[in-house]
Amino acid sequence: MFKPIRYDSGKIVCVKNGTASSTTIAKGDALDWSSGYLQRATAGTTEVRLVAMEDKVTAGGAHSDIICIITDGVQFEGDCAGNSAVAERGTYYDLTDHDTLNDDASSNDIFYVIDTVGAAADKKVLGYFVHNIA
């Protein structure tokens, strides 16, 4: 799960008819676009511009409104697949899936780590989603 730590007004948006059909999204899921609709991000996602701020289940053949936070400049606390370490500050992570960072991969460089949270075994870091400039 990605939990916003600091954000300002204007970052919360309702994407009308925004979800892909047959989709289950949980609050805190990283989202990406597929054919003009939002879905949960995957390990192959190269950019996260929105994070879900509500749970949403979309039926087959339907598209639902969803409230999201725009990730620009918002600091997030993110869950990692492995233990966190101070040496990881200033590094980039990929996603393992829609709610977990892959601290063993940095080919997509989707999340920039600025600090750790709690003990190493808590597997949590602070950072920012990085926009794909390629």
Secondary structure, 3 states (H helix, E strand, C coil): CEEEEECCCCCEEEECCCECCCEEECCCCEEEEECCEEEECCCCCCCCCEEECCCEEECCCCCCCEEEEECCCCEEEEEECCCCCHHHCCCEEEEEECCEEECCCCCCCCEEEEEEECCHHHCEEEEEECCCCC
